[in-house]
């Protein structure tokens, strides 16, 4: 049920985002919203990959050392540079609406990017699971992580895999999902 509503929330906000960004282009002359978000999304993906790299490096070198410190410094500098490329959107009500709908779209589990922060991850998780997820995110043992993932429903694995810097299991597209589950009618 949670997955169903998460996907509906994503679809709703994606449609509203598309409309608002189109109107921002038509009525406010702001044609760059989608391009800016594509760049920000790519930056988030890069940050996610760098975070995975840092996690692997810290697991490999628990004692530290000069080479480890230098490599971690390089990774952190790259992450900081990518994070500093935040963009301020200028425009009217449609631009602001597009930004809000994009954020709402990305705050679903289905729409979450691999570069999501721990706060973004926790905000996407349904309320009844938040306390467990806080504990799960802090888990360091690989064997315990495997046990946790094995017990969770498929769609709840993604947030933990992102938090742990692991490869995310592929999930069905919304098209495939809603072939098996009925979409609500417009009436």
N, C-alpha and C positions, 0 to 999 in steps of 0.2 A: 504494500500500500504506500509506504514511504517513497519507494522508488517511482511509483506511478505519479505521485504528486510532485516529486522533484522534477521529473521530466516535463510534466505539464507546465510547471512554473518556468522552466527553461524555454519551452516553446512559446509561451505567452510573452515573456520578456524579449525573446529574440524577434518576434513579430513587431512588437512595439518599438524596439531599437531600430529595426529596419525602416519603419514608417517615420520615426523621429529624425533619423539621419537623412532620409530622403527629403523631408520637409526642411531640415536645416540647410540642405543644399539649395533647394528651390527658393525658399523665402528669406533666408539669411545669407546666402552666398557662401556658406561654409561647406565646401565640397571635400574637405580633407579629414573628416571625422573617421571614416572607415580606415583610411590609410594610416592615420595616427594610431588607431587601436591595433591595427595589424603589426605596426612597429613595436608597440608596447607589449603585445602578446608574444612576439618573437623574443623580446628582451626577457620576459618572464620565463620562457622556455629555456633560454640560455642560462638564466639564474638557476633554474631547476637543475640543469645539467652540471653547472659548477658546484652546486650544493651537494649533488650526488658524488662528484669527484672529491670534494672535501670530506664527506662522510667516509668514503672508501679509504682515503688517505689517513684519516684519524684512526680508523679501525686497524690499518696496516702498521702504523707507527704510534703505538700507545705511549712509548717512552719519550717521544719528541726528537730533538736533535736539530742541528743547523739546517740540513737539507729539507727536513719536514717543515720547519718554521718558514723557510724561504718560499717553499711551494704554497703553503697556506696563506702567506702574505700576498703572493701573486693572485691566488684565487679570490681572496677577499677584496683586493684592489679592483679586480674585474667586476665582481658583484657590485661594489660601491659605484663604479662608473656606470654600470647598466641601470642601477636604481636611481642615479642622479639625472637620468634622461627623462624624468617625468615631464609631462606636457600640460600646460594650462590651456584649457579650451576657452576661446573667446567666441561669444555668440549670444543669441537670444534664447528664448524659451525652448525652441526645438533642439538646439545644441545641448542645453542643460538636460532636457528630457532624454536625449540619446545617451548621454553619459550615464545618467541614473539607470536607464534600462540595461545598458551594457554591464554595469556593476551588478545589477540584480541577476542578470543572466549568468555572470561568472561566479556568483555566490551560491549556485546550485552545485550539487555533487556532480551532476552530468556535465555542467559547463566549466568546472574547475580546471585550471591549467596546472601543468606539472611544476610550475614555478610558484605555486600558491604558498603563502606564508602560514605559519601555524595558526594565526588569528583567522585568516581566511578559511582555513580548513575547518576549524571549530565552528565558525559561523555557518558553514554549509551543512553541518551534521545536525540531524533532527534532535530536538531538545532532550528526548528521553535517552539518548546515547552519549551526550556531551561529557558527563562525568567519567564514563568508561574510556572515552576517547582520550581524555586528558592523561589518564594513566597509561593507555596503550601507546601514545605518542612518545612517552619517556622510556619505553622498553628498549633495552640495548641488546639483549640476548637474541641471537638469530633463531635459535630453536623455539623460544617463547613467541617470537614474532610469527613464525610459521604456524604454531598452534592457534594463535589469535586469528590469523587470516583464514585458517581452515574452518573455524567456528562461525565466522561472520557471513552474512548474506553477501552475495557477489558484489552488489553495487556499493556496499559499505567498505569494501577493501580498498577502493581507489584513494580515499583520503589518507588512510594509513600508509599505503605504499608511497604516496607523494611525501608525506611527513618523514618517512624513513629513508627517502632517497632511493627507493627501489624502482624497478621497472613496473609500470602500471599494466595490470591485466587489461586486455582488450575487452570492451563491453559493446553490446549490440547498439547499432545506431537507433535513433528514434523511429526511423521508418520501419526497421525490422521489429523493434519492440512493439510498436502500435499495430503491426499486423497480427500479433498474438493477443494484444490487449486493446479493447475498444476505446476510441477517443470519445469524449463527451460531445453531445450534439450542440449546435449553436443556439438551440431554443431554450 
